[in-house]
Amino acid sequence: QVQLVESGGGLVQTGGSLRLSCAASGSIFSINVMGWYRQAPGKQRELVATMSSGGSTTYADSVNGRFTISRDNAKNTANLQMNSLKPEDTAVYYCNAQHVLTPRGYGYQYWGQGTQVTVSS
């Protein structure tokens, strides 16, 4: 069974930085895409950033230039460095893994439990 565990959320002032970490555990051969999504109160969950196993990245326009995603394929971990944080970045941030190859075959998508990020003005 694949599990994703996030860490690193918290409270920060506008302009500050936070680093989120995600670790995938279980019998994992490979993970195609790892990424971060967020959900603010009353809003839909939205993509923040993703990275493929080959290193290709995707960023939401709202975070491009401020956030940086990285991953370690061998360790099945992903990080999100968030700089120049704004109050509108306040949300629960979820780690996501897609197309995960395990001894049972491919699993389409897995989610972490989420970590709260709060940016005060």
C-alpha positions as a Markdown table, in Angstrom:
| # | Residue | x | y | z |
|---|---|---|---|---|
| 1 | Gln | 0.0 | 0.0 | 0.0 |
| 2 | Val | 1.3 | 3.4 | -1.0 |
| 3 | Gln | 1.2 | 6.2 | 1.5 |
| 4 | Leu | 2.2 | 9.8 | 1.2 |
| 5 | Val | 3.2 | 11.9 | 4.2 |
| 6 | Glu | 3.7 | 15.6 | 4.1 |
| 7 | Ser | 5.6 | 17.8 | 6.6 |
| 8 | Gly | 6.7 | 21.4 | 6.8 |
| 9 | Gly | 3.6 | 23.4 | 6.9 |
| 10 | Gly | 3.0 | 26.2 | 9.4 |
| 11 | Leu | 2.4 | 29.9 | 10.0 |
| 12 | Val | 4.5 | 32.5 | 8.2 |
| 13 | Gln | 4.3 | 36.2 | 7.6 |
| 14 | Thr | 3.9 | 37.8 | 4.2 |
| 15 | Gly | 7.1 | 37.6 | 2.2 |
| 16 | Gly | 8.4 | 34.7 | 4.2 |
| 17 | Ser | 9.4 | 31.2 | 3.1 |
| 18 | Leu | 8.4 | 27.6 | 3.9 |
| 19 | Arg | 9.6 | 24.3 | 2.6 |
| 20 | Leu | 7.2 | 21.4 | 2.3 |
| 21 | Ser | 8.4 | 17.8 | 2.1 |
| 22 | Cys | 6.6 | 14.6 | 1.0 |
| 23 | Ala | 7.7 | 11.1 | 1.4 |
| 24 | Ala | 6.1 | 8.2 | -0.3 |
| 25 | Ser | 6.3 | 4.8 | 1.4 |
| 26 | Gly | 5.3 | 1.3 | 0.5 |
| 27 | Ser | 6.5 | -1.2 | -2.2 |
| 28 | Ile | 7.2 | 1.3 | -4.9 |
| 29 | Phe | 9.2 | 0.6 | -8.0 |
| 30 | Ser | 8.7 | 4.0 | -9.6 |
| 31 | Ile | 6.5 | 7.1 | -9.5 |
| 32 | Asn | 5.8 | 8.9 | -12.8 |
| 33 | Val | 4.7 | 12.3 | -11.5 |
| 34 | Met | 4.9 | 13.8 | -8.0 |
| 35 | Gly | 3.3 | 17.1 | -7.2 |
| 36 | Trp | 1.6 | 19.5 | -4.9 |
| 37 | Tyr | -1.9 | 20.7 | -4.9 |
| 38 | Arg | -3.7 | 23.1 | -2.5 |
| 39 | Gln | -7.2 | 23.8 | -1.3 |
| 40 | Ala | -8.3 | 27.0 | 0.3 |
| 41 | Pro | -11.5 | 27.2 | 2.3 |
| 42 | Gly | -14.5 | 27.4 | 0.0 |
| 43 | Lys | -12.4 | 26.7 | -3.1 |
| 44 | Gln | -11.6 | 23.7 | -5.3 |
| 45 | Arg | -8.4 | 21.9 | -5.0 |
| 46 | Glu | -5.9 | 23.3 | -7.5 |
| 47 | Leu | -2.6 | 22.3 | -8.9 |
| 48 | Val | 0.5 | 24.1 | -7.5 |
| 49 | Ala | 3.4 | 22.3 | -9.1 |
| 50 | Thr | 4.3 | 18.9 | -10.5 |
| 51 | Met | 7.5 | 17.2 | -11.6 |
| 52 | Ser | 7.9 | 14.1 | -13.7 |
| 53 | Ser | 10.5 | 11.4 | -13.1 |
| 54 | Gly | 12.4 | 12.9 | -16.0 |
| 55 | Gly | 12.5 | 16.3 | -14.4 |
| 56 | Ser | 9.8 | 18.2 | -16.4 |
| 57 | Thr | 7.9 | 20.7 | -14.2 |
| 58 | Thr | 4.6 | 22.4 | -14.3 |
| 59 | Tyr | 3.7 | 25.4 | -12.1 |
| 60 | Ala | 0.5 | 27.3 | -11.6 |
| 61 | Asp | 0.8 | 30.8 | -12.9 |
| 62 | Ser | 0.1 | 32.2 | -9.4 |
| 63 | Val | 3.2 | 30.6 | -8.0 |
| 64 | Asn | 5.6 | 30.6 | -10.9 |
| 65 | Gly | 8.8 | 32.3 | -10.0 |
| 66 | Arg | 8.1 | 32.0 | -6.2 |
| 67 | Phe | 7.8 | 28.2 | -5.7 |
| 68 | Thr | 10.2 | 25.5 | -6.7 |
| 69 | Ile | 9.5 | 21.8 | -6.8 |
| 70 | Ser | 12.2 | 19.2 | -6.5 |
| 71 | Arg | 12.2 | 15.4 | -6.1 |
| 72 | Asp | 14.5 | 12.5 | -5.4 |
| 73 | Asn | 13.4 | 9.6 | -7.5 |
| 74 | Ala | 15.5 | 7.1 | -5.6 |
| 75 | Lys | 14.0 | 8.1 | -2.3 |
| 76 | Asn | 10.5 | 8.7 | -3.6 |
| 77 | Thr | 10.4 | 12.2 | -2.0 |
| 78 | Ala | 9.3 | 15.6 | -3.2 |
| 79 | Asn | 9.8 | 19.0 | -1.8 |
| 80 | Leu | 8.2 | 22.4 | -2.4 |
| 81 | Gln | 10.2 | 25.5 | -1.6 |
| 82 | Met | 7.9 | 28.4 | -1.2 |
| 83 | Asn | 9.3 | 31.9 | -1.2 |
| 84 | Ser | 7.7 | 35.4 | -1.2 |
| 85 | Leu | 4.6 | 33.9 | 0.4 |
| 86 | Lys | 1.4 | 35.9 | 0.1 |
| 87 | Pro | -1.9 | 35.6 | 2.1 |
| 88 | Glu | -3.6 | 34.1 | -0.9 |
| 89 | Asp | -1.2 | 31.2 | -0.6 |
| 90 | Thr | -3.0 | 30.1 | 2.6 |
| 91 | Ala | -4.4 | 26.7 | 2.1 |
| 92 | Val | -4.0 | 23.0 | 2.9 |
| 93 | Tyr | -1.3 | 21.6 | 0.7 |
| 94 | Tyr | -1.5 | 18.1 | -0.5 |
| 95 | Cys | 1.2 | 15.9 | -1.9 |
| 96 | Asn | 0.2 | 13.8 | -5.0 |
| 97 | Ala | 1.7 | 10.9 | -6.7 |
| 98 | Gln | 0.5 | 9.6 | -10.1 |
| 99 | His | 1.1 | 6.4 | -12.1 |
| 100 | Val | 2.9 | 4.6 | -9.2 |
| 101 | Leu | 4.3 | 1.2 | -10.2 |
| 102 | Thr | 4.1 | -1.4 | -7.4 |
| 103 | Pro | 4.3 | -5.2 | -7.3 |
| 104 | Arg | 0.6 | -5.1 | -7.9 |
| 105 | Gly | 0.9 | -3.0 | -11.0 |
| 106 | Tyr | 0.2 | 0.7 | -11.7 |
| 107 | Gly | -1.8 | 2.7 | -9.2 |
| 108 | Tyr | -3.3 | 5.8 | -10.8 |
| 109 | Gln | -3.2 | 8.4 | -8.1 |
| 110 | Tyr | -2.4 | 8.8 | -4.4 |
| 111 | Trp | -2.8 | 11.7 | -2.0 |
| 112 | Gly | -1.3 | 12.7 | 1.3 |
| 113 | Gln | -3.3 | 13.8 | 4.3 |
| 114 | Gly | -2.4 | 17.5 | 3.7 |
| 115 | Thr | -0.5 | 20.1 | 5.6 |
| 116 | Gln | -1.7 | 23.6 | 6.6 |
| 117 | Val | 0.1 | 26.6 | 5.3 |
| 118 | Thr | -1.1 | 30.0 | 6.7 |
| 119 | Val | 0.4 | 33.3 | 5.5 |
| 120 | Ser | -0.4 | 36.3 | 7.7 |
| 121 | Ser | -0.7 | 39.8 | 6.4 |
